[in-house]
């Protein structure tokens, strides 16, 4: 491996799935603005929209996840093309 190209600031970070409030701790270099306390230890907190605990592929349940009106935005832009 090349020396000097890999980050040195790996640390434990908490990722929180906002759709089902599941949390997991892993090592990462991602910067986080928020923190969370788990078992008396404060970790940086990164909020994510979907993880393996809520993704339909892993859960076997189909669920429409509409983040920030993406479906509505698509329908407004492309949905009415056949009506013209």
MOPAC internal coordinates of N, CA, C and O (Angstrom, degrees):
PM7 1SCF
backbone

  N    0.0000 0     0.00 0     0.00 0    0    0    0
  C    1.4545 1     0.00 0     0.00 0    1    0    0
  C    1.5221 1   109.71 1     0.00 0    2    1    0
  O    1.2310 1   121.39 1   -29.83 1    3    2    1
  N    1.2998 1   114.95 1   150.17 1    3    2    1
  C    1.4541 1   120.48 1   176.26 1    5    3    2
  C    1.5141 1   109.64 1   -72.08 1    6    5    3
  O    1.2310 1   120.36 1   -40.25 1    7    6    5
  N    1.2974 1   116.91 1   139.75 1    7    6    5
  C    1.4624 1   119.73 1   178.25 1    9    7    6
  C    1.5212 1   110.05 1   -89.22 1   10    9    7
  O    1.2310 1   121.05 1   -33.42 1   11   10    9
  N    1.3383 1   115.61 1   146.58 1   11   10    9
  C    1.4499 1   121.16 1   174.90 1   13   11   10
  C    1.5221 1   115.67 1    85.99 1   14   13   11
  O    1.2310 1   119.14 1  -176.60 1   15   14   13
  N    1.3431 1   119.24 1     3.40 1   15   14   13
  C    1.4588 1   119.30 1  -179.42 1   17   15   14
  C    1.5232 1   112.64 1  -107.21 1   18   17   15
  O    1.2310 1   119.63 1   170.00 1   19   18   17
  N    1.3137 1   118.32 1   -10.00 1   19   18   17
  C    1.4583 1   121.37 1  -177.89 1   21   19   18
  C    1.5238 1   110.79 1   -97.86 1   22   21   19
  O    1.2310 1   119.91 1   -38.30 1   23   22   21
  N    1.3271 1   117.78 1   141.70 1   23   22   21
  C    1.4639 1   120.23 1  -178.35 1   25   23   22
  C    1.5267 1   111.38 1   -66.83 1   26   25   23
  O    1.2310 1   121.21 1   -29.28 1   27   26   25
  N    1.3183 1   115.28 1   150.72 1   27   26   25
  C    1.4617 1   121.51 1  -177.95 1   29   27   26
  C    1.5238 1   112.59 1  -105.30 1   30   29   27
  O    1.2310 1   119.84 1   170.23 1   31   30   29
  N    1.3280 1   117.92 1    -9.77 1   31   30   29
  C    1.4607 1   120.50 1  -171.00 1   33   31   30
  C    1.5337 1   113.38 1   -97.68 1   34   33   31
  O    1.2310 1   119.77 1  -135.20 1   35   34   33
  N    1.3273 1   118.05 1    44.80 1   35   34   33
  C    1.4604 1   120.73 1   173.67 1   37   35   34
  C    1.5189 1   109.33 1   -69.76 1   38   37   35
  O    1.2310 1   120.60 1   -44.60 1   39   38   37
  N    1.3353 1   116.46 1   135.40 1   39   38   37
  C    1.4557 1   121.55 1   179.43 1   41   39   38
  C    1.5225 1   108.13 1  -152.56 1   42   41   39
  O    1.2310 1   119.53 1   -18.53 1   43   42   41
  N    1.3211 1   118.51 1   161.47 1   43   42   41
  C    1.4669 1   120.00 1   176.17 1   45   43   42
  C    1.5312 1   110.65 1   -66.98 1   46   45   43
  O    1.2310 1   120.69 1   -45.87 1   47   46   45
  N    1.3304 1   116.29 1   134.13 1   47   46   45
  C    1.4620 1   123.54 1  -179.53 1   49   47   46
  C    1.5266 1   107.65 1  -134.71 1   50   49   47
  O    1.2310 1   120.40 1   -37.74 1   51   50   49
  N    1.3400 1   116.85 1   142.26 1   51   50   49
  C    1.4569 1   121.69 1   177.05 1   53   51   50
  C    1.5267 1   108.48 1   -97.41 1   54   53   51
  O    1.2310 1   120.72 1   -51.58 1   55   54   53
  N    1.3353 1   116.23 1   128.42 1   55   54   53
  C    1.4524 1   122.81 1   173.33 1   57   55   54
  C    1.5136 1   107.20 1  -106.51 1   58   57   55
  O    1.2310 1   120.25 1   -49.72 1   59   58   57
  N    1.3467 1   117.12 1   130.28 1   59   58   57
  C    1.4539 1   121.93 1  -177.86 1   61   59   58
  C    1.5210 1   109.68 1  -119.19 1   62   61   59
  O    1.2310 1   120.97 1   -57.70 1   63   62   61
  N    1.3360 1   115.74 1   122.30 1   63   62   61
  C    1.4564 1   122.19 1   176.54 1   65   63   62
  C    1.5249 1   107.12 1   -78.85 1   66   65   63
  O    1.2310 1   120.01 1   -63.16 1   67   66   65
  N    1.3251 1   117.59 1   116.84 1   67   66   65
  C    1.4581 1   121.53 1  -174.91 1   69   67   66
  C    1.5258 1   113.06 1   -76.73 1   70   69   67
  O    1.2310 1   119.42 1   164.17 1   71   70   69
  N    1.3295 1   118.72 1   -15.83 1   71   70   69
  C    1.4571 1   119.63 1  -179.23 1   73   71   70
  C    1.5227 1   112.71 1   -81.22 1   74   73   71
  O    1.2310 1   119.91 1   154.37 1   75   74   73
  N    1.3418 1   117.78 1   -25.63 1   75   74   73
  C    1.4675 1   119.26 1   179.21 1   77   75   74
  C    1.5309 1   113.14 1  -137.02 1   78   77   75
  O    1.2310 1   119.72 1  -168.99 1   79   78   77
  N    1.3131 1   118.14 1    11.01 1   79   78   77
  C    1.4701 1   125.15 1   176.83 1   81   79   78
  C    1.5204 1   113.46 1    59.36 1   82   81   79
  O    1.2310 1   119.21 1  -154.28 1   83   82   81
  N    1.3208 1   119.11 1    25.72 1   83   82   81
  C    1.4542 1   122.59 1   175.32 1   85   83   82
  C    1.5242 1   108.72 1   -80.79 1   86   85   83
  O    1.2310 1   119.99 1   -40.69 1   87   86   85
  N    1.3253 1   117.63 1   139.31 1   87   86   85
  C    1.4603 1   121.95 1   178.78 1   89   87   86
  C    1.5168 1   109.90 1  -124.51 1   90   89   87
  O    1.2310 1   121.12 1   -31.15 1   91   90   89
  N    1.3300 1   115.47 1   148.85 1   91   90   89
  C    1.4606 1   120.38 1   172.84 1   93   91   90
  C    1.5203 1   108.66 1  -146.91 1   94   93   91
  O    1.2310 1   121.56 1   -29.61 1   95   94   93
  N    1.3319 1   114.62 1   150.39 1   95   94   93
  C    1.4643 1   121.88 1  -177.63 1   97   95   94
  C    1.5217 1   108.22 1  -108.01 1   98   97   95
  O    1.2310 1   121.09 1   -48.19 1   99   98   97
  N    1.3182 1   115.51 1   131.81 1   99   98   97
  C    1.4550 1   121.50 1   176.51 1  101   99   98
  C    1.5278 1   108.10 1  -147.66 1  102  101   99
  O    1.2310 1   120.60 1    -9.92 1  103  102  101
  N    1.3035 1   116.46 1   170.08 1  103  102  101
  C    1.4633 1   120.18 1   178.11 1  105  103  102
  C    1.5154 1   109.38 1   -90.75 1  106  105  103
  O    1.2310 1   120.99 1   -42.61 1  107  106  105
  N    1.3457 1   115.72 1   137.39 1  107  106  105
  C    1.4541 1   120.41 1  -177.72 1  109  107  106
  C    1.5254 1   109.76 1  -157.53 1  110  109  107
  O    1.2310 1   121.14 1   -14.14 1  111  110  109
  N    1.3229 1   115.43 1   165.86 1  111  110  109
  C    1.4674 1   121.59 1   174.68 1  113  111  110
  C    1.5162 1   111.45 1  -108.89 1  114  113  111
  O    1.2310 1   119.76 1  -175.75 1  115  114  113
  N    1.3249 1   118.07 1     4.25 1  115  114  113
  C    1.4587 1   122.45 1  -176.89 1  117  115  114
  C    1.5344 1   110.23 1   -63.47 1  118  117  115
  O    1.2310 1   120.90 1   -37.28 1  119  118  117
  N    1.3256 1   115.88 1   142.72 1  119  118  117
  C    1.4622 1   119.53 1   177.56 1  121  119  118
  C    1.5239 1   108.75 1   -88.06 1  122  121  119
  O    1.2310 1   120.80 1   -38.41 1  123  122  121
  N    1.3209 1   116.07 1   141.59 1  123  122  121
  C    1.4585 1   121.23 1  -177.51 1  125  123  122
  C    1.5147 1   109.79 1  -132.88 1  126  125  123
  O    1.2310 1   121.14 1   -37.97 1  127  126  125
  N    1.3355 1   115.43 1   142.03 1  127  126  125
  C    1.4623 1   120.82 1   179.30 1  129  127  126
  C    1.5213 1   112.25 1   -90.20 1  130  129  127
  O    1.2310 1   120.55 1   154.19 1  131  130  129
  N    1.3371 1   116.55 1   -25.81 1  131  130  129
  C    1.4630 1   120.49 1  -176.60 1  133  131  130
  C    1.5244 1   110.30 1  -107.49 1  134  133  131
  O    1.2310 1   121.35 1   -17.94 1  135  134  133
  N    1.3331 1   115.03 1   162.06 1  135  134  133
  C    1.4586 1   121.11 1   176.01 1  137  135  134
  C    1.5208 1   109.16 1  -129.98 1  138  137  135
  O    1.2310 1   121.00 1   -18.51 1  139  138  137
  N    1.3311 1   115.70 1   161.49 1  139  138  137
  C    1.4496 1   122.18 1   178.41 1  141  139  138
  C    1.5272 1   107.56 1  -143.10 1  142  141  139
  O    1.2310 1   120.94 1   -32.99 1  143  142  141
  N    1.3285 1   115.81 1   147.01 1  143  142  141
  C    1.4606 1   120.20 1   179.14 1  145  143  142
  C    1.5258 1   108.71 1  -106.56 1  146  145  143
  O    1.2310 1   121.02 1   -55.64 1  147  146  145
  N    1.3377 1   115.65 1   124.36 1  147  146  145
  C    1.4601 1   122.69 1   177.84 1  149  147  146
  C    1.5213 1   107.53 1  -129.03 1  150  149  147
  O    1.2310 1   120.73 1   -57.24 1  151  150  149
  N    1.3201 1   116.20 1   122.76 1  151  150  149
  C    1.4722 1   123.17 1  -179.84 1  153  151  150
  C    1.5203 1   112.25 1    54.48 1  154  153  151
  O    1.2310 1   120.17 1  -142.43 1  155  154  153
  N    1.3215 1   117.27 1    37.57 1  155  154  153
  C    1.4516 1   121.86 1   176.78 1  157  155  154
  C    1.5149 1   114.92 1    81.96 1  158  157  155
  O    1.2310 1   119.71 1  -176.91 1  159  158  157
  N    1.3242 1   118.16 1     3.09 1  159  158  157
  C    1.4637 1   122.62 1   179.56 1  161  159  158
  C    1.5211 1   108.16 1  -114.56 1  162  161  159
  O    1.2310 1   120.43 1   -45.95 1  163  162  161
  N    1.3330 1   116.78 1   134.05 1  163  162  161
  C    1.4566 1   122.06 1   179.51 1  165  163  162
  C    1.5204 1   109.73 1   -93.27 1  166  165  163
  O    1.2310 1   121.06 1   -52.46 1  167  166  165
  N    1.3354 1   115.59 1   127.54 1  167  166  165
  C    1.4561 1   122.62 1  -179.57 1  169  167  166
  C    1.5180 1   109.62 1  -122.56 1  170  169  167
  O    1.2310 1   119.59 1   -26.06 1  171  170  169
  N    1.3419 1   118.39 1   153.94 1  171  170  169
  C    1.4668 1   120.45 1   169.03 1  173  171  170
  C    1.5183 1   108.85 1   -66.10 1  174  173  171
  O    1.2310 1   120.17 1   -36.11 1  175  174  173
  N    1.3398 1   117.28 1   143.89 1  175  174  173
  C    1.4595 1   122.58 1  -176.76 1  177  175  174
  C    1.5248 1   110.11 1  -115.08 1  178  177  175
  O    1.2310 1   121.07 1   -51.01 1  179  178  177
  N    1.3347 1   115.56 1   128.99 1  179  178  177
  C    1.4593 1   122.43 1   175.25 1  181  179  178
  C    1.5183 1   106.88 1  -119.56 1  182  181  179
  O    1.2310 1   120.24 1   -57.64 1  183  182  181
  N    1.3389 1   117.15 1   122.36 1  183  182  181
  C    1.4592 1   121.83 1   179.94 1  185  183  182
  C    1.5249 1   109.01 1   -92.85 1  186  185  183
  O    1.2310 1   121.11 1   -49.56 1  187  186  185
  N    1.3428 1   115.49 1   130.44 1  187  186  185
  C    1.4538 1   121.23 1   179.20 1  189  187  186
  C    1.5194 1   109.22 1  -122.72 1  190  189  187
  O    1.2310 1   120.34 1   -25.34 1  191  190  189
  N    1.3171 1   116.96 1   154.66 1  191  190  189
  C    1.4556 1   121.25 1  -175.73 1  193  191  190
  C    1.5166 1   112.70 1   -84.23 1  194  193  191
  O    1.2310 1   120.05 1   149.51 1  195  194  193
  N    1.3218 1   117.50 1   -30.49 1  195  194  193
  C    1.4550 1   120.32 1  -176.14 1  197  195  194
  C    1.5243 1   109.02 1  -150.73 1  198  197  195
  O    1.2310 1   120.80 1   -37.75 1  199  198  197
  N    1.3216 1   116.07 1   142.25 1  199  198  197
  C    1.4627 1   121.39 1   178.27 1  201  199  198
  C    1.5217 1   108.56 1  -139.39 1  202  201  199
  O    1.2310 1   120.54 1     7.28 1  203  202  201
  N    1.3197 1   116.58 1  -172.72 1  203  202  201
  C    1.4556 1   118.96 1  -179.33 1  205  203  202
  C    1.5268 1   112.71 1   -67.24 1  206  205  203
  O    1.2310 1   119.46 1   161.69 1  207  206  205
  N    1.3259 1   118.63 1   -18.31 1  207  206  205
  C    1.4642 1   120.76 1   178.80 1  209  207  206
  C    1.5191 1   112.83 1   -83.88 1  210  209  207
  O    1.2310 1   119.93 1   168.63 1  211  210  209
  N    1.3390 1   117.75 1   -11.37 1  211  210  209
  C    1.4627 1   120.02 1   179.58 1  213  211  210
  C    1.5263 1   113.16 1  -125.90 1  214  213  211
  O    1.2310 1   119.51 1   173.33 1  215  214  213
  N    1.3280 1   118.53 1    -6.67 1  215  214  213
  C    1.4579 1   121.51 1  -178.58 1  217  215  214
  C    1.5274 1   110.38 1   -74.40 1  218  217  215
  O    1.2310 1   119.97 1   -45.39 1  219  218  217
  N    1.3340 1   117.66 1   134.61 1  219  218  217
  C    1.4700 1   120.59 1  -177.39 1  221  219  218
  C    1.5262 1   113.97 1   -58.24 1  222  221  219
  O    1.2310 1   119.52 1   149.71 1  223  222  221
  N    1.3183 1   118.52 1   -30.29 1  223  222  221
  C    1.4583 1   120.59 1   179.81 1  225  223  222
  C    1.5244 1   111.31 1   -62.85 1  226  225  223
  O    1.2310 1   120.37 1   139.93 1  227  226  225
  N    1.3295 1   116.90 1   -40.07 1  227  226  225
  C    1.4545 1   121.21 1  -177.92 1  229  227  226
  C    1.5250 1   112.92 1   -86.63 1  230  229  227
  O    1.2310 1   119.67 1   149.44 1  231  230  229
  N    1.3165 1   118.23 1   -30.56 1  231  230  229
  C    1.4664 1   120.72 1  -176.82 1  233  231  230
  C    1.5214 1   112.20 1   -89.73 1  234  233  231
  O    1.2310 1   119.71 1   156.80 1  235  234  233
  N    1.3220 1   118.16 1   -23.20 1  235  234  233
  C    1.4530 1   121.65 1  -177.82 1  237  235  234
  C    1.5142 1   112.88 1    80.44 1  238  237  235
  O    1.2310 1   119.44 1  -173.99 1  239  238  237
  N    1.3145 1   118.68 1     6.01 1  239  238  237
  C    1.4564 1   123.06 1   179.60 1  241  239  238
  C    1.5187 1   109.05 1  -112.28 1  242  241  239
  O    1.2310 1   120.52 1   -46.90 1  243  242  241
  N    1.3156 1   116.62 1   133.10 1  243  242  241
  C    1.4489 1   120.34 1   176.14 1  245  243  242
  C    1.5165 1   108.50 1   -82.22 1  246  245  243
  O    1.2310 1   120.55 1   -46.74 1  247  246  245
  N    1.3121 1   116.55 1   133.26 1  247  246  245
  C    1.4535 1   121.69 1  -178.85 1  249  247  246
  C    1.5221 1   107.55 1  -148.23 1  250  249  247
  O    1.2310 1   120.60 1   -50.85 1  251  250  249
  N    1.3044 1   116.45 1   129.15 1  251  250  249
  C    1.4556 1   120.74 1   178.47 1  253  251  250
  C    1.5170 1   108.65 1   -83.36 1  254  253  251
  O    1.2310 1   121.04 1   -61.85 1  255  254  253
  N    1.3146 1   115.63 1   118.15 1  255  254  253
  C    1.4550 1   120.96 1   177.80 1  257  255  254
  C    1.5161 1   107.08 1  -106.02 1  258  257  255
  O    1.2310 1   120.61 1   -72.44 1  259  258  257
  N    1.3157 1   116.43 1   107.56 1  259  258  257
  C    1.4559 1   121.69 1  -179.03 1  261  259  258
  C    1.5234 1   107.61 1  -107.20 1  262  261  259
  O    1.2310 1   120.97 1   -76.83 1  263  262  261
  N    1.2989 1   115.75 1   103.17 1  263  262  261
  C    1.4534 1   120.80 1  -177.85 1  265  263  262
  C    1.5179 1   109.36 1   -99.37 1  266  265  263
  O    1.2310 1   121.02 1   -59.20 1  267  266  265
  N    1.2995 1   115.65 1   120.80 1  267  266  265
  C    1.4649 1   123.07 1   176.08 1  269  267  266
  C    1.5183 1   112.04 1    59.47 1  270  269  267
  O    1.2310 1   119.96 1  -146.26 1  271  270  269
  N    1.3428 1   117.69 1    33.74 1  271  270  269
  C    1.4475 1   121.44 1   174.70 1  273  271  270
  C    1.5081 1   114.98 1    69.30 1  274  273  271
  O    1.2310 1   119.77 1  -148.01 1  275  274  273
  N    1.3286 1   118.05 1    31.99 1  275  274  273
  C    1.4605 1   120.40 1  -177.95 1  277  275  274
  C    1.5226 1   112.26 1   -62.80 1  278  277  275
  O    1.2310 1   120.19 1   140.94 1  279  278  277
  N    1.3315 1   117.24 1   -39.06 1  279  278  277
  C    1.4635 1   119.94 1   179.54 1  281  279  278
  C    1.5198 1   109.96 1   -65.96 1  282  281  279
  O    1.2310 1   120.11 1   134.70 1  283  282  281
  N    1.3246 1   117.40 1   -45.30 1  283  282  281
  C    1.4654 1   120.57 1   178.37 1  285  283  282
  C    1.5246 1   111.70 1   -62.62 1  286  285  283
  O    1.2310 1   120.70 1   139.60 1  287  286  285
  N    1.3137 1   116.26 1   -40.40 1  287  286  285
  C    1.4534 1   120.40 1   179.12 1  289  287  286
  C    1.5339 1   110.49 1   -63.29 1  290  289  287
  O    1.2310 1   120.59 1   139.02 1  291  290  289
  N    1.3335 1   116.47 1   -40.98 1  291  290  289
  C    1.4604 1   120.41 1   177.80 1  293  291  290
  C    1.5200 1   110.83 1   -64.73 1  294  293  291
  O    1.2310 1   120.47 1   134.63 1  295  294  293
  N    1.3317 1   116.70 1   -45.37 1  295  294  293
  C    1.4593 1   120.07 1  -178.54 1  297  295  294
  C    1.5238 1   111.31 1   -64.40 1  298  297  295
  O    1.2310 1   120.06 1   142.07 1  299  298  297
  N    1.3197 1   117.49 1   -37.93 1  299  298  297
  C    1.4627 1   119.85 1   177.70 1  301  299  298
  C    1.5223 1   111.20 1   -65.89 1  302  301  299
  O    1.2310 1   120.52 1   144.20 1  303  302  301
  N    1.3111 1   116.61 1   -35.80 1  303  302  301
  C    1.4532 1   120.25 1  -176.53 1  305  303  302
  C    1.5226 1   112.57 1   -82.24 1  306  305  303
  O    1.2310 1   119.95 1   135.26 1  307  306  305
  N    1.3397 1   117.70 1   -44.74 1  307  306  305
  C    1.4615 1   120.76 1  -171.52 1  309  307  306
  C    1.5285 1   114.35 1  -119.90 1  310  309  307
  O    1.2310 1   119.24 1   167.89 1  311  310  309
  N    1.3025 1   119.05 1   -12.11 1  311  310  309
  C    1.4623 1   121.98 1  -172.71 1  313  311  310
  C    1.5089 1   114.86 1   -70.08 1  314  313  311
  O    1.2310 1   118.69 1   152.44 1  315  314  313
  N    1.3170 1   120.11 1   -27.56 1  315  314  313
  C    1.4569 1   122.54 1  -173.85 1  317  315  314
  C    1.5196 1   112.75 1  -100.09 1  318  317  315
  O    1.2310 1   119.13 1  -161.75 1  319  318  317
  N    1.2925 1   119.26 1    18.25 1  319  318  317
  C    1.4686 1   121.02 1  -176.61 1  321  319  318
  C    1.5213 1   112.86 1   -71.00 1  322  321  319
  O    1.2310 1   119.48 1   148.47 1  323  322  321
  N    1.3233 1   118.60 1   -31.53 1  323  322  321
  C    1.4612 1   121.03 1  -178.46 1  325  323  322
  C    1.5159 1   112.75 1   -78.89 1  326  325  323
  O    1.2310 1   119.01 1   164.24 1  327  326  325
  N    1.3078 1   119.49 1   -15.76 1  327  326  325
  C    1.4631 1   122.86 1  -178.28 1  329  327  326
  C    1.5138 1   113.13 1   -79.31 1  330  329  327
  O    1.2310 1   119.41 1   164.10 1  331  330  329
  N    1.3168 1   118.73 1   -15.90 1  331  330  329
  C    1.4726 1   121.52 1  -176.04 1  333  331  330
  C    1.4665 1   112.05 1   -74.61 1  334  333  331
  O    1.2310 1   120.10 1   180.00 1  335  334  333

